[in-house]
């Protein structure tokens, strides 16, 4: 096992402890509440009202309805004849099912006749579900269970999930007799007091009874609870809320909701042979829930989508889920441990694989977003995926890994800094300190711009100078050229005699590496022009250099042997820059750039297109350009010369060699000596004698390096 892998074991153990603590913590009350709060956030942000069943409507006793009837001297609790009239109105409209989320467990204060009349209205309507109240203690309510006709049968899973109830208070006998189904109103809040789940079955007296959502769904569909197959969490069904009905926000509004007073006024209008505000047909085939939303009636409860939410709407939403089998199902048990493991791996990567704090932070934020996004996507598809534990593991793991790295790996970084700072540039030393894996052999693929320069005629004049003079000249020349390269953020690769190799874009990233390289090349030519005067005064011959620039991918990094490393670049992009440096001789130019460098530098530089050329060692032609200067800083005569030359180049590529030759002669006449124009004059003459092939693409092959 390598030393690097052995060093990871303590950190892996530390992260395993973090992961274990997070998984244990999610089972505590605090951990459960934290996850429930993230679930509430998903309900609030991701619920889709369009998923709701449009057949479900709410008829609510709101404050306006209470106030309206008080003006008619009708006070709460209302006479039950009002509900009988309401049923008559809904029956006239053809409502499918009516669910009363109200208790009628005490005789009417207006007399038994009221209960009998209401019971008859229930029987006449038929599909009405009434509510009963149950208790967990025998002494609270009556111990006698409702009649067997209200009981249901269920399989083992549902039966085992039944709430054990020891007392019950059903509707009064007259109302009970007219009821089709009976449902328990029991609902329990979660740890934080929010109502998210509903029980589906209550057990008492050896029988099983539906709760109000179950009874409503059974009445609306004609199916048994077993056929609806709801998933359960700790014996309850998690309600998949789609929004809320009592809101003016169209993005959150779910079920149509009507004040009960409006229905009563419409019923009265029909009785008086007037046009109703709400036509009864509005409720055709609807599943109508009648409940209370007025604050004083104490039936509002905190829900995931609102801190004040009618209990009736919770029952309606649960019924919607059952009718349409639109459930929110817990993810498989292994999902959370798997996500925690993935989060810890991301934390490990963020803490160890990056040399820049911003990159680590970006990786952490992206990882957090990915984990949250997975939970949100799962939610939209009906799966409850843990949203709290994985991000918590991610950030705790990152903190633990960072602390470990600071305490343990700091020693290694200090050692590297002492060992390499004397013979590597500060930038490379810093990168090695932040990334010790760079000490291994090999490189990384990077996009960069590569620079090669060579002194024109170096061999001939070096032979005429004494070694001491040549050494002084080269030290001064190389020092000046190198200073410009380093000052622009470039990396000096090596000296090869009088040649200089450098690049931009590594190790430090540089988004505009092509433009920066062009500026450095132009700056070196200007600096060399000044140096020529100084060298002449010291007795040296004129010094000129040729530069080639090319941009593209290459392998950049430490290469060599384990005993001796060199930070360098290799690849076709590097070789092409070297070929372009040599190609200057063919055109009499001093800075040649490739079409990739030209494209990246874009309109920031002025160039003259010279050729579509196959350099030695390359099969595919490339466009090459002479770098003239920066935009807005280039001599107007140079630009005029370049445009005239390029017009001749176009004629030459079109095979109009006579016309092209005339243009190149104009360049020589109007702008003086130009080696490139003379080269094309020679080519035009050759091609007139020996025309290129019919499929000629306008390219030309250089035979010299």
Secondary structure, DSSP 4 states (H G I P E B T S, - for coil): --HHHHHHHHHHHHHHHHHHHHHHHTTSHHHHHHHHHHHHHHHHHH--GGGS-TTEEEEEE-HHHHHHHHHTT--SSPPTHHHHHHHHHHHHHT-SEEEE-S---S--TT-HHHHHHHHHHHHHH--EEEEEEEESSTTTSB-SPPPGGGEE---HHHHHT-EE-SEEE---HHHHHH-SEEEE------TTS-B-EE--EEEETTEEEEBHHHHHHHHHH---HHHH----BTTBEEP----BSS-S-TTTB-SEEEEHHHHHHHHHHHHTT---SS-GGGGTT-EEEEEE--GGG--EE-BSS-SSEEHHHHHHHHHHHHHHT---EEPPHHHHHHHHHHHHHHHHHHHHS-SSHHHHHHHHHHHHHHHHHHHHHHHHTTEE--SSHHHHHHHHHHHHHHHHIIIIIHHHHHHHHHHHTTTS-HHHHHHHHH-GGGGSSEEEEEEEEEEEEEETTHHHHHTTS-HHHHHHHHHHHHHHHHHHHHHTT-EEEEEETTEEEEEESSSS--TTHHHHHHHHHHHHHHHHHHHHHHHHHTTPPP--EEEEEEEEEEEEEEEE-SS-EEEEEESHHHHHHHHHHHHHHHHT-SEEEEHHHHHHHGGGEEEEEEEEEE-TT-SS-EEEEEEEEETT-S-HHHHHHHHHHHHHHHHHHTT-HHHHHHHHHHHHHHH---HHHHHHHHHHHHHHHSPPPTT--S-EE----
